[in-house]
């Protein structure tokens, strides 16, 4: 039972091994079959098929009946691809953590000339990857966190990042927010004012600055017309650039 080449390529790129691709597509075509029947049709041993299906069921790609002998079913392509994308996002977030650890180790071991202030920036894409990055970025603020927020970003600060902001404030770090508070729901504005020192202001984009060392830049909601541009962020580690961004924020906030 041959798998179309493009389908195999897509599922492979999303994280399924070739035997898993073959089994998943087989089950899409013939849901509700036993291990013995699958093994006979795909040319693998029963044990190999069983092992593959067990692993795929742990990942949520397939599921099985409660009756014996077990019969196996695939989840829908929408669910399967969402699961695979979440796995990729977790891998990406882990890679970001490894990147930061490596940079810190390289600096502490004096492997780089200078202080590393000209380190390269990193582009982040995908809503979940951006939120995960923001949580880590915000949560690790030691002295100050500056946020230039649009209306929607101000709301996200409360709904997505409040726990991290609470921890930062409890640690004694200062939090500054410039946002169009008059445009957000009153209860959101009140929570923000308790979490941070706030100023009313329109934002041409979204910006987070942590301890004057790193920044995250994102486009405004106006880029929703070009979704791929909206769901992206730039993590800037170049301290010269971050210093300029911080000075602009300080001038606007009036610190």
URZINOR-V889982 format. One record per residue. RES is the residue in one letter. D_FIRST is the distance of its C-alpha to the first C-alpha in whole Angstrom. Layout:
RES&D_FIRST  RES&D_FIRST
//
This chain:
X&0  X&4  X&7  X&10  X&12  X&15  X&13  X&13  X&16  X&18  X&16  X&17  X&21  X&21  X&21  X&18  X&17  X&13  X&12  X&14  X&12  X&8  X&10  X&12  X&9  X&7  X&11  X&12  X&10  X&11  X&14  X&17  X&15  X&16  X&16  X&16  X&13  X&11  X&12  X&11  X&8  X&7  X&10  X&13  X&16  X&17  X&20  X&17  X&15  X&19  X&20  X&17  X&18  X&21  X&22  X&19  X&22  X&25  X&24  X&23  X&19  X&19  X&21  X&21  X&23  X&27  X&27  X&26  X&23  X&22  X&19  X&17  X&17  X&16  X&19  X&19  X&18  X&22  X&23  X&20  X&22  X&25  X&25  X&23  X&26  X&29  X&28  X&28  X&31  X&33  X&32  X&34  X&37  X&37  X&37  X&40  X&41  X&41  X&42  X&45  X&46  X&46  X&48  X&51  X&50  X&51  X&54  X&55  X&55  X&57  X&54  X&54  X&57  X&59  X&58  X&54  X&56  X&54  X&50  X&47  X&46  X&42  X&40  X&39  X&36  X&35  X&37  X&36  X&36  X&40  X&41  X&40  X&42  X&45  X&45  X&45  X&48  X&50  X&50  X&51  X&54  X&57  X&60  X&59  X&56  X&57  X&55  X&55  X&53  X&52  X&52  X&49  X&49  X&52  X&50  X&47  X&50  X&51  X&48  X&45  X&48  X&51  X&50  X&50  X&53  X&55  X&55  X&56  X&59  X&60  X&60  X&63  X&61  X&62  X&59  X&60  X&58  X&59  X&57  X&58  X&59  X&61  X&57  X&55  X&56  X&59  X&58  X&56  X&59  X&61  X&58  X&58  X&61  X&62  X&59  X&60  X&63  X&62  X&63  X&63  X&61  X&58  X&55  X&54  X&51  X&50  X&51  X&52  X&54  X&54  X&57  X&58  X&55  X&52  X&51  X&48  X&48  X&46  X&46  X&48  X&46  X&47  X&44  X&42  X&42  X&40  X&38  X&36  X&40  X&41  X&38  X&40  X&42  X&44  X&46  X&49  X&50  X&53  X&56  X&58  X&56  X&56  X&60  X&60  X&58  X&60  X&63  X&62  X&61  X&64  X&66  X&64  X&64  X&68  X&68
//
